[in-house]
Amino acid sequence: MHQKEYTGSIVRATARPESDPDDPRQWAWVEAAVWTDRMLTALGNGVQGGKWHSLIDKVYASRTLWAAWQRVKVNHGAAGIDRMSVERFEANATYYLKALELALRNDSYKPAPIRRVYIPKGKGKTRPLGIATVKDRIVQGALKLVLEPIFEREFLPVSFGFRPECSCKDALRIVDRSLKDGFTWVVDADLQSYFDTIPKQGLMTLVKARISDVKVLELLQQFLDQQVVEGMKRWTPMAGTPQGSVISPLMANLYLHGLDEIVSAEGHQYVRYADDFVVMCRTREEAEKVLIVIQNWVDKHGLTLHPEKTCVGNCVVKGQGFDFLGYRFEADRRWVRSKSRKALRDKIRQLTGRTRSGNLESIIAELTPILRGWFGYFKHAHRSTFRDVDGFVRRRLRAILRKREKRPGFGRTSSDHRRWPNAFFAQHGLFTLHEAHAAASQPRKGNC
């Protein structure tokens, strides 16, 4: 097999080949400090007995812990229950990492409880988030660096969430192409509280099918059994893997790998991003049949389909579309789903209160990265979306200018449009989504 010489600690690939496991680019994303050429050869050829032994030394190796720490530092994040921040850890990182290495070597390492917080979910709802300590995030990161390639070798290309060299846009391209090819009957499925309900025993059984290192298995079990602290309450969850945990996305993908296999075998167009997935079929009968297959698998594996968010529909028909990764696919169009539009408007409102300080240029400078980023993701939505957003932004800015002139109202009068026309805001650097969409829609020379 052709070998690739790895240099540096993090290597990225521009493509992620799925067809040839012997292609060195297949593993160009792995952590070079952990996975040597010899290990990659074994990974490509398959280890004897299908199980990996003696991995714990790779987990506690100083280079692995250092690589994991670099990722934790980049991601930053809040302090855990010990209140140690990333900045405080960084001030004495060499000492702390050496202590972690020794604790893992002599089996004295024990994860601390997880601090539970709640983040907004929309419509007044919240989502629980588990915040581990910086030290635990580093150990989990080291564990992930060692284990991820082993399971990635088996994962199917229908899964896109939290996987190397994969993105939301990759998943959306598959959905878009499938709909254009006539797969318009869609099973839109939603797993209820997926991360919190993954059966621990079933998950560990899947891990043990590929990993036989007892110490690695014990370490992973400790993370699954971490206590949760919320205020004065403390408990050990009976099931699930904490949202926010470094290792959770990998474990979540592993548990749904069986679903990927069984649905893919049905011959329909199937796309999954974490616990959000759709199956696209040519007929209603096919869609209803595959929904039964999904329901049976979910029931057998201790999970639950959300009764109100799981349905079958023909997305060409108005009112029968489906939401996926921020978009709404309906009536042969791609829209921005209402929740995503509301989230953008809320951000804009926060920056454009009528009484806020700062000159117009500074306000626009704060809005620009938000608008550019939002457009970068939603630029394939229906064109009417962008005029609507542009108009909302300009109304908010006119309201600020009216307030500063001690005039009431939100600037909807024709006089305000004459005084501060669209060109006025463009001259002050306001990013215009409609114009950006028009420019992006122009055919480029040489494109096919």
Disulfide bonds with the S-S distance in Angstrom:
none
